[in-house]
Amino acid sequence: MTYQVHPRDLVTTLFPSSPEFARKPAVLATGILVALCEWPAMDALREVISEDEDSLGIGVWLCHQAPVRAGTTLTITARCASVTGRVSRWDVRADDHRHTVAHGWAEFAVVRTAEFLQRHWLAPATDPPVPHVSDPPGQHRAQANPERVITHGSGRPRRMAPI
């Protein structure tokens, strides 16, 4: 996916009440970069999990290698490296037109949303759902599949086990 960095994504705006954040150079915040690297993996998981399931981040390691200013367009990729039961690990990378900005991995667990909320005494999100974005012409989303097969880096299919 591609993403154009906005002024709101800079470290200087991350926590306005913190003088230490405000005094930093106006570059992309590592915390925002982590979320950007998770985004394509979450989109890919959405294609193979059920509507009553969600993917939740459970681990991340990211090397933030180059500064990025507002207005820069990043290309972010995520490649499924492994699947074990309900947990998947994704190799992630962000590049601008000149540098590798970041590389690392992100892990997600697939949960049944209602059961997860009940088990942890959490309330459902009250925000309206994000509107569906149409796929580009010639690309189609995978249909919900009870087998929930995804392919990881070796090309061998692995099944996402429900919890």
Buried (B, 14 or more C-beta within 10 A) or exposed (E): EEBEBEEEBBBBBBEEEEEEBEEEEEBBBEBBBBBBBBBBBBBBBBBBBBEEBBBEBEEBEBEBEBBBEBEBEBEBBBBBBBBEEBBBBBBBBBBBEEEEBBBBBBBBBBBBBEEBBEEEEEEEEEEEEEEEEEEEEEEEEEEEBEEBEBEBEEEEEBBBEBE
